[in-house]
């Protein structure tokens, strides 16, 4: 890198370095060049791919790729946008956000896996036990009572006493009627796996893995909120209807510094919610789909926010909710209405955070 920087710096005119976005692999090169004061522009791979397809006989070697990137840079010299690092705190928060999403995927898969096992040893038990205080009561229960035979072999009074003692020890609500319902289910249930050590190992390990994942997700989320609270827009974002402790840090992480966007439309396009026009002659399409050429993680967080708005039905600061209801009354499919409401939400987000940054700049 030192030899490359020395060679680039020795050029007679101020150079411009153009790279194709590789995800993470290009960042060591980018950071080194930026520290040396070199202009660096990172190009979207889709643009580079379309540019390369213009040739009649395209080839694929490292040297040809480098030449192609050079030609792209020369062709778009005046349009190149300088890359600016987001900052260590924002980069860390975004990394946490992506890891949170991956852990949520694993946790969902593990819940499905545990559910399949429970259908074979305790069919119907999932309908009786729900989470309490952010903890999986079902996982804790099946670690202690892992098969219907562990319940049905006891008398109802003995199981009720055992269940109440377990619930009190674990910090759950003690409910005798719940114990009666579980006992009645065990009497009528038909397990398809035998009550032996092999089944016990499978069920308890599946429940244990789910508990570990839930603990990891909670730890990452707590750290994300601690990092996000250091940004000036955290309280403003958290105060928006539909946004909570689980979505606020992820929303800030995916959007990043609001100064990157010249308008709210740019933020909407970054999320992939823009609908490109389609017109030819006298025909103009009125029903267009979103482009999805954007941050899928931001769209997912946005979907959760709009779903939260739909369930909470706020009476104040409810412009997005009223817009969503309007689209539903117009006959829009729920997903189309959600995306339209998310578009409006991002416009409001941009306006509020941009105003906050302007106020802070004036104070400085």
Buried (B, 14 or more C-beta within 10 A) or exposed (E): EEEBBEEBEEEEEEBBBBBBBEEEEBBEBBBBBBEBEBBBBBBEEEEBEEBBEEEEEEEEEEEEBEEBBEBBBEEBEEEBEEBEEBEEEBBBBBEBBBBBBEBBEBBEEBBEBBEEBBBBBBBBBBEBBEEBEEBBBBBBBBBBBBBBBBBBEBEBEEBBBBBBEBBEEBEBEEEEEBBBBBBEBBEEBEBEBEBEEEBBEBBBEBBBBBBEBBEBBEEBBEBBBEBBEEBEBBEBBBEBBBBEEBBBBBBBBBBBBBEEBEEBBEBBBBBBBBBEEEEEEEEEEEEEEBEEBBBEBBBBBBBBBBEBBBEEEBEEEBBBBEBBBEBBEEEBEEEBBBBBBBBBBBBBBBEBBBEBBEEEEEEE
